[in-house]
């Protein structure tokens, strides 16, 4: 391995010299470190660790951090555990997305403020990998991602359970009366069987795939199940790699180029990944100054076949994907669609890792000539209901509903929807289009995962299992259905969604990428917002929520804060003493 020189190490600005400040910086770190640990040839490697007992999917990351540490020591670096803000998707209210930008901002500031030469980013749960990548991009010191890995498959009554996806399915079956409440609760004890994040191709798994497709992991890392011993082995290898990355000066901006983002979009389409990847990729690109737009998702994802037979679009789960050959085997099936130039953190282009990657089970990873779906990437819709765009995941939708016209049934807030959705007097049919507003970045606040609205109980009892649903919200990557999301501008920002009325005729046409309502521009401009909607919009008086509402951008811009777009680099101008 190439010897690291002083010129490569920003930590030397803290530790080199004989003045009082250097003395203080060194003296307070000498708590059991080897005597030579703070010498200017020893890269200081921060392990940005999102382990937390309140982030269930990341509980095991302290064990992973220990494996990374051993790799860093072995390569001649000094590993330093750096706990950072952790967001438990299943736990925090009102939504983890409210704090993604806060986590990224706090991480960025700590990465810059400390004597760090390189970063190992430990993430798993939905918002942790996006926040880590946003922060690392803004500081732009050498960094590499360690995905925490999915849990192994749980079983209930002899059948595999996909966490998240089967929550939505079983809860609807319980509401419909086809399973008992007791059976529904019994399944809870069987679903989560091990450490790790969701085992469907939900947002956590999708963002691990995204990190790999961007080039920010050791190739072949994404998708290793959390309990698998190979995850710790790869974590050790990552610890060794980051020391080499510091030596070579390989930074996030070298790895994450515009073509890398296009490769990530192709990868998301090929795995049938989460719609949440759209807002995260837009936000990460914004930190790097890369002009990524919704049109890029439609253009790069168009014609990409879905190769992964994984829930929620298919049948199997993440440990099946790894058994069948893993993410590299899947990407090898679409290698011809990927841009060949982008490098990975190893310095070698991603496409060079895709040769000789056999598929061991073609029921999990379909062959290119017979994919799960021919063209089902994330589709971007536009029209007078979504002038700045909305998205839908065709792979998770009912094919017969991808072209649909029906009357709107409008809910002014999440509370309004929950109060009325099961009212037997609700005027709704299977042809109706459910519309929910007030759930965008500014309105909720925080852009929650409520877009996959429950179906009216009286329709469930009639056997209806899907309807067209439209909102300015997001939905869980584990969810499914004909659900239009991220409508921009949102209702709280004065978007057309604010002016839809029950009974308006709405047309969805995914093939032609349109989402329209049969209301003239003149009529639309003459309407006023519903007082109930306006009353439901967030109006925080203080704290992060106020800062967020005042500065959050719309979904089509990644829902980052306007003053966080771009980067401030690694430089620190002044001393602390």
C-alpha positions in Angstrom: 0.0 0.0 0.0 1.2 3.5 -0.9 2.7 5.3 2.1 0.6 8.3 3.2 2.4 11.6 3.3 1.8 14.7 5.4 0.4 16.5 2.4 -2.5 14.1 2.2 -3.6 14.4 5.9 -5.9 17.2 7.1 -5.4 15.8 10.6 -1.9 17.3 10.6 -3.5 20.7 10.9 -4.6 19.6 14.4 -1.7 17.4 15.5 1.5 18.7 13.9 3.6 21.3 15.7 4.8 22.2 19.2 2.4 25.1 20.0 -0.2 25.1 22.6 -3.1 24.2 20.3 -1.3 21.1 18.9 -0.4 20.1 22.4 -4.1 20.3 23.5 -5.3 18.4 20.5 -2.8 15.6 21.0 -2.9 15.4 24.8 -6.6 14.9 25.1 -6.6 12.1 22.6 -3.9 10.1 24.4 -6.2 7.8 26.2 -4.9 4.4 25.4 -3.9 5.0 21.8 -0.5 3.8 20.7 2.3 6.4 21.1 2.6 6.9 17.4 -1.1 7.1 16.7 -1.1 10.8 16.2 1.9 11.0 14.0 1.3 12.8 10.7 1.7 9.6 8.7 -1.2 7.9 10.5 -4.6 8.6 8.8 -7.3 9.3 11.3 -10.4 7.4 10.2 -13.8 8.3 11.6 -16.3 5.6 11.7 -19.6 7.5 11.4 -21.8 5.1 13.3 -25.6 5.3 13.3 -26.0 2.5 15.8 -28.9 3.1 18.2 -31.2 1.0 20.3 -34.0 3.3 19.0 -33.1 2.5 15.4 -33.9 -1.2 15.5 -32.5 -1.8 12.0 -29.1 -0.4 13.1 -28.7 -2.0 16.5 -25.9 -4.2 15.4 -23.7 -1.6 13.9 -21.4 -1.4 16.9 -20.3 -4.9 16.1 -19.8 -3.9 12.5 -17.8 -0.9 13.6 -15.5 -3.2 15.5 -14.7 -5.1 12.3 -14.1 -1.9 10.5 -11.7 -0.8 13.3 -9.6 -3.9 12.9 -9.3 -3.3 9.2 -8.2 0.3 9.8 -5.6 -0.7 12.3 -4.3 -3.5 10.0 -3.8 -1.0 7.2 -1.9 1.5 9.3 -4.7 3.9 10.2 -6.2 5.0 13.5 -10.0 4.2 13.8 -12.2 6.5 15.8 -15.8 5.8 16.6 -18.0 8.8 15.8 -21.7 8.3 16.8 -23.9 10.4 14.6 -27.6 11.2 14.5 -29.6 8.0 13.9 -33.2 7.9 12.6 -35.3 4.8 13.3 -37.9 4.7 10.5 -40.3 2.6 12.5 -40.1 4.6 15.7 -39.9 8.4 15.3 -42.9 10.6 14.9 -44.2 12.4 12.9 -41.8 11.0 10.3 -38.0 10.2 10.0 -37.9 12.3 6.8 -38.4 15.5 9.0 -34.9 14.9 10.3 -32.9 13.6 7.3 -31.6 17.0 6.5 -30.9 17.8 10.2 -28.9 14.5 10.5 -27.0 15.3 7.3 -26.3 18.9 8.5 -25.1 17.7 11.9 -22.9 15.0 10.3 -21.4 17.4 7.9 -20.4 19.8 10.6 -18.8 17.1 12.7 -17.0 15.6 9.8 -15.5 19.0 9.0 -14.8 20.1 12.6 -12.8 17.1 13.7 -9.3 15.9 12.8 -10.5 13.3 10.3 -8.7 12.2 7.1 -11.3 9.6 6.0 -14.8 8.4 6.7 -16.4 5.0 7.0 -20.2 5.5 6.8 -22.2 2.9 8.7 -25.9 3.0 7.7 -28.8 0.7 7.2 -32.3 2.1 8.1 -33.9 4.2 5.4 -32.7 7.7 6.1 -29.3 6.8 7.5 -27.4 6.1 4.3 -28.9 9.1 2.4 -28.0 11.4 5.3 -24.5 10.0 5.5 -23.9 10.4 1.8 -25.3 14.0 1.7 -22.9 14.9 4.5 -19.9 13.2 3.0 -20.6 14.8 -0.3 -20.7 18.3 1.3 -17.4 17.8 3.1 -15.8 15.8 0.3 -13.1 14.0 2.2 -12.5 10.3 1.3 -15.5 8.2 2.3 -16.9 4.7 1.9 -20.3 3.2 2.8 -20.8 0.1 4.9 -24.4 -1.1 4.5 -25.7 -2.8 7.6 -27.5 -5.5 5.6 -31.1 -6.9 5.6 -32.5 -9.3 8.2 -33.1 -12.9 7.3 -36.6 -14.2 6.3 -39.3 -14.6 9.0 -42.0 -17.2 8.6 -45.6 -17.4 9.8 -47.8 -20.4 9.5 -45.4 -21.9 7.1 -45.1 -18.9 4.7 -42.3 -16.4 4.3 -43.0 -12.9 5.6 -41.7 -9.8 4.0 -41.3 -7.1 6.7 -43.2 -4.0 5.7 -44.9 -5.5 2.6 -46.7 -8.2 4.7 -47.6 -5.6 7.3 -49.6 -3.7 4.7 -51.1 -6.9 3.3 -52.0 -8.5 6.6 -53.5 -5.4 8.0 -55.8 -5.0 5.0 -56.8 -8.7 5.4 -57.5 -8.1 9.0 -59.7 -5.1 8.2 -61.5 -7.2 5.5 -62.1 -10.0 8.0 -60.2 -12.7 6.0 -57.9 -13.2 9.0 -58.6 -12.6 12.7 -57.1 -9.8 14.7 -55.4 -12.5 16.8 -53.7 -14.0 13.8 -52.6 -10.6 12.7 -51.0 -10.0 16.1 -49.4 -13.5 16.1 -47.6 -12.7 12.9 -45.9 -9.8 14.6 -43.7 -12.2 16.7 -42.6 -14.0 13.5 -41.8 -11.2 11.1 -38.5 -9.8 12.6 -36.2 -12.7 13.1 -32.8 -11.3 13.2 -30.7 -8.1 13.2 -30.7 -6.0 10.1 -33.0 -3.7 8.1 -36.1 -4.6 6.1 -35.8 -7.8 4.0 -37.9 -6.6 1.1 -36.7 -4.3 -1.7 -37.8 -1.4 0.5 -36.0 1.9 1.0 -33.2 0.5 3.2 -32.3 -2.2 0.7 -32.8 0.2 -2.2 -30.4 2.7 -0.7 -27.8 0.0 -0.1 -28.1 -0.9 -3.8 -27.9 2.9 -4.7 -24.7 3.3 -2.6 -23.2 0.4 -4.5 -24.3 1.6 -7.9 -23.0 5.1 -7.1 -19.6 3.4 -6.5 -19.6 4.2 -2.7 -19.3 0.6 -1.4 -16.8 -2.2 -2.0 -18.6 -3.9 -5.0 -20.6 -6.9 -3.8 -21.3 -5.5 -0.4 -24.9 -4.4 -0.8 -27.4 -7.1 0.1 -25.2 -9.2 2.4 -27.6 -10.3 5.2 -26.9 -8.7 8.5 -26.3 -12.0 10.4 -24.0 -13.3 7.6 -20.3 -13.6 8.7 -19.3 -12.2 5.3 -20.7 -8.8 6.3 -18.1 -8.5 9.0 -15.4 -9.7 6.7 -16.3 -7.0 4.1 -16.5 -4.5 6.9 -12.9 -5.4 7.8 -11.9 -5.0 4.1 -13.6 -1.6 4.1 -11.5 -0.5 7.0 -8.4 -1.4 5.1 -9.7 0.3 1.9 -10.4 3.7 3.4 -6.7 4.0 4.5 -5.7 3.4 0.9 -8.3 5.9 -0.3 -6.8 8.5 1.9 -3.4 7.8 0.5 -4.6 8.2 -3.0 -6.8 11.2 -2.3 -10.0 9.5 -3.7 -13.0 11.6 -2.7 -16.7 11.3 -3.1 -16.7 13.8 -5.9 -14.3 11.5 -7.8 -16.7 8.6 -7.4 -20.2 10.1 -7.5 -20.4 11.7 -11.0 -23.4 12.5 -13.1 -23.0 9.1 -14.9 -22.8 7.4 -11.5 -26.2 8.8 -10.6 -27.6 7.6 -14.0 -26.2 4.1 -13.1 -28.0 4.3 -9.8 -31.3 5.1 -11.4 -30.8 2.1 -13.8 -30.0 -0.1 -10.8 -33.1 1.1 -8.9 -35.3 0.2 -11.9 -33.6 -3.2 -12.4 -34.2 -4.2 -8.7 -37.7 -2.7 -8.6 -36.5 -0.3 -5.9 -38.2 2.2 -3.7 -39.7 5.5 -4.9 -38.0 7.1 -2.0 -34.7 6.7 -3.9 -35.8 9.6 -6.1 -35.8 12.3 -3.3 -32.6 10.9 -1.8 -30.7 10.8 -5.1 -31.8 14.3 -5.9 -30.7 15.6 -2.6 -27.3 13.8 -2.7 -26.7 15.1 -6.3 -27.6 18.6 -5.1 -24.8 18.5 -2.5 -22.3 17.7 -5.3 -23.5 20.4 -7.6 -24.8 17.8 -10.1 -27.8 18.8 -12.1 -30.1 15.8 -11.6 -33.8 16.2 -12.4 -37.0 14.1 -12.5 -36.6 13.9 -16.2 -33.3 11.9 -15.7 -35.3 9.3 -13.7 -37.7 8.8 -16.6 -35.0 8.9 -19.3 -32.4 6.7 -17.6 -35.0 4.3 -16.2 -37.0 4.0 -19.4 -36.7 0.5 -21.0 -34.9 -1.0 -18.0 -36.3 -4.4 -17.2 -37.1 -5.5 -13.7 -34.8 -8.4 -13.0 -35.4 -9.0 -9.3 -38.4 -11.1 -8.2 -38.5 -9.4 -4.8 -41.3 -8.0 -2.7 -43.1 -5.7 -3.0 -43.0 -6.1 -6.8 -42.4 -9.9 -6.7 -42.2 -12.9 -4.5 -38.8 -13.3 -2.8 -36.8 -11.5 -0.1 -33.3 -10.1 0.3 -31.5 -13.2 1.6 -32.9 -15.0 -1.5 -31.3 -12.3 -3.7 -27.9 -12.9 -2.0 -28.3 -16.6 -2.3 -29.1 -16.2 -6.0 -25.9 -14.3 -6.8 -26.4 -10.9 -5.2 -26.6 -7.4 -6.5 -23.6 -7.8 -8.8 -25.2 -10.8 -10.5 -28.3 -8.8 -11.0 -26.5 -5.8 -12.4 -24.6 -8.0 -14.7 -27.9 -8.7 -16.5 -28.2 -5.0 -17.4 -24.5 -4.3 -17.8 -25.0 -3.0 -21.3 -27.3 -0.3 -20.0 -24.8 1.1 -17.5 -22.3 3.9 -18.1 -18.8 2.3 -18.2 -16.8 5.2 -17.0 -17.7 5.8 -13.3 -15.3 4.4 -10.8 -16.0 2.9 -7.4 -14.2 3.6 -4.1 -11.7 1.0 -5.1 -10.7 3.1 -8.1 -11.9 0.5 -10.6 -15.1 1.1 -12.7 -18.2 -0.7 -11.4 -18.8 -2.4 -14.8 -15.5 -4.2 -14.5 -16.9 -6.1 -11.5 -19.9 -7.4 -13.5 -18.1 -10.1 -15.5 -18.3 -13.7 -14.4 -21.1 -13.0 -12.0 -23.3 -16.1 -12.3 -27.0 -16.2 -11.4 -27.7 -19.3 -9.3 -31.5 -19.1 -9.1 -33.4 -17.7 -12.1 -36.6 -17.7 -10.2 -35.1 -14.9 -8.0 -32.9 -13.0 -10.6 -34.7 -13.4 -13.9 -32.7 -13.8 -17.1 -32.4 -10.7 -19.3 -34.4 -12.4 -22.1 -37.3 -13.1 -19.8 -37.4 -10.4 -17.1 -40.0 -10.0 -14.4 -41.3 -6.9 -16.2 -40.1 -5.4 -19.4 -40.2 -1.7 -18.5 -41.3 -0.8 -15.0 -38.9 1.8 -13.7 -40.2 4.8 -11.7 -42.4 6.8 -14.0 -42.6 10.6 -13.8 -46.1 12.1 -14.4 -47.0 15.6 -15.3 -50.2 17.6 -16.0 -52.4 20.2 -14.5 -52.6 18.2 -11.2 -48.8 17.9 -11.0 -47.1 20.7 -13.0 -43.7 20.0 -11.4 -44.1 16.3 -11.5 -45.4 13.3 -9.5 -44.1 9.7 -9.5 -45.5 6.2 -9.6 -43.8 2.8 -9.4 -45.5 0.7 -12.1 -43.9 -2.5 -10.8 -45.8 -2.2 -7.6 -49.1 -1.2 -9.2 -52.1 -3.0 -10.7 -51.6 -3.1 -14.5 -55.3 -2.5 -15.2 -55.2 0.8 -13.2 -52.2 2.3 -15.0 -54.7 3.9 -17.3 -57.7 5.0 -15.3 -60.3 7.7 -15.1 -62.5 8.3 -12.1 -64.0 10.8 -9.7 -61.9 12.2 -6.8 -62.7 11.5 -3.2 -60.7 14.2 -1.4 -59.3 14.1 2.1 -58.1 17.4 3.5 -55.6 16.0 6.0 -54.3 12.7 7.3 -56.7 13.0 10.2 -59.6 13.6 7.8 -58.7 10.5 5.9 -58.4 8.3 9.0 -61.7 9.6 10.3 -63.7 9.0 7.2 -62.0 6.2 5.2 -64.1 3.4 6.8 -67.4 5.4 7.1 -70.0 3.2 5.5 -71.7 6.4 4.2 -68.5 7.5 2.3 -69.5 7.9 -1.3 -66.8 5.9 -2.9 -66.5 3.0 -5.4 -63.7 0.9 -6.9 -63.4 3.5 -9.7 -62.9 6.4 -7.4 -59.6 8.1 -7.1 -58.5 8.7 -3.5 -56.8 12.1 -3.0 -54.9 13.1 0.1 -53.3 16.5 0.6 -51.4 18.4 3.3 -48.8 15.6 3.6 -45.9 17.1 1.6 -42.6 18.4 3.0 -44.0 21.7 4.2 -47.5 20.7 5.0 -47.1 17.8 7.4 -44.3 18.7 8.1 -41.6 16.3 6.9 -43.1 14.4 3.9 -44.4 11.2 5.7 -45.0 7.7 4.3 -48.8 7.9 4.2 -49.4 7.9 0.4 -50.4 4.3 0.3 -53.8 5.1 2.0 -55.8 2.2 3.3 -58.7 1.2 1.1 -62.3 1.9 2.4 -63.4 -1.0 4.5 -66.7 -1.4 2.6 -64.7 -1.9 -0.6 -62.3 -4.4 1.0 -65.3 -6.4 2.1 -66.4 -6.4 -1.6 -63.0 -7.9 -2.6 -61.3 -4.7 -3.8 -57.6 -4.8 -3.2 -56.3 -1.7 -5.1 -57.4 1.7 -6.1 -55.7 4.7 -7.7 -54.4 6.9 -4.8 -52.8 10.4 -5.2 -51.0 12.5 -2.6 -48.2 14.9 -2.0 -46.8 12.4 0.5 -44.3 9.5 0.1 -44.9 5.8 0.8 -42.8 3.1 2.3 -40.5 1.3 -0.1 -42.1 -1.9 1.2 -45.5 -0.8 0.1 -47.4 -1.5 -3.1 -50.4 -0.4 -5.1 -51.4 2.1 -7.8 -50.1 5.0 -5.7 -49.1 8.4 -7.2 -46.7 10.2 -4.9 -44.6 13.3 -4.4 -47.1 15.6 -6.2 -45.3 18.9 -6.7 -45.9 21.6 -5.8 -47.6 20.2 -2.7 -50.9 21.6 -1.5 -49.3 23.6 1.3 -47.1 25.4 -1.3 -50.2 26.3 -3.3 -50.0 23.5 -5.8 -53.1 22.4 -7.7 -53.7 19.5 -5.3 -54.9 22.1 -2.9 -57.8 23.0 -5.2 -59.1 19.5 -6.1 -62.7 18.9 -5.1 -64.6 15.7 -4.5 -66.2 14.7 -7.7 -63.6 16.2 -10.0 -62.7 13.7 -12.8 -59.0 12.6 -12.7 -57.2 10.7 -15.4 -54.0 8.7 -14.9 -52.2 7.7 -18.0 -48.8 6.1 -17.1 -47.9 5.2 -20.7 -48.2 8.8 -21.7 -46.8 10.1 -18.4 -49.8 12.3 -17.5 -51.9 13.1 -14.4 -54.7 15.5 -15.1 -58.0 16.6 -13.8 -60.9 17.7 -15.9 -61.0 21.2 -14.6 -60.2 24.3 -16.7 -57.3 26.6 -15.8 -59.9 29.4 -15.3 -62.0 27.3 -12.9 -58.9 26.1 -11.0 -57.6 29.7 -10.5 -61.0 30.8 -9.3 -61.1 28.2 -6.5 -59.9 28.8 -3.0 -58.3 26.3 -0.7 -60.4 24.3 1.7 -60.3 25.9 5.2 -59.9 22.4 6.6 -56.8 21.9 4.5 -55.3 25.2 5.5 -56.0 24.4 9.2 -54.1 21.2 8.9 -50.9 22.6 7.5 -48.0 22.6 9.8 -47.1 26.0 11.4 -44.4 25.3 14.0 -43.3 28.2 16.1 -39.7 27.2 17.0 -37.0 24.6 16.7 -35.9 22.4 13.8 -39.5 22.1 12.5 -39.8 25.8 12.0 -36.4 25.9 10.2 -37.5 23.0 8.1 -40.8 24.4 7.1 -39.3 27.8 6.3 -36.5 26.4 4.1 -37.5 22.9 2.8 -37.6 22.6 -1.0 -40.2 20.6 -2.9 -40.1 16.9 -3.7 -38.9 17.4 -7.3 -35.8 19.1 -5.8 -35.0 16.4 -3.3 -36.7 18.0 -0.3 -33.4 19.3 1.0 -33.1 22.7 2.7 -32.4 25.5 0.3 -29.4 26.7 2.2 -27.8 23.2 2.4 -27.6 22.7 -1.4 -24.0 22.5 -2.5 -21.0 22.0 -0.2 -18.7 23.9 2.1 -15.7 21.6 1.7 -13.3 20.4 4.4 -11.6 23.6 5.4 -11.8 24.9 8.9 -10.6 28.5 9.2 -9.9 29.1 12.9 -8.4 27.4 15.9 -10.4 26.4 19.0 -8.0 27.8 21.7 
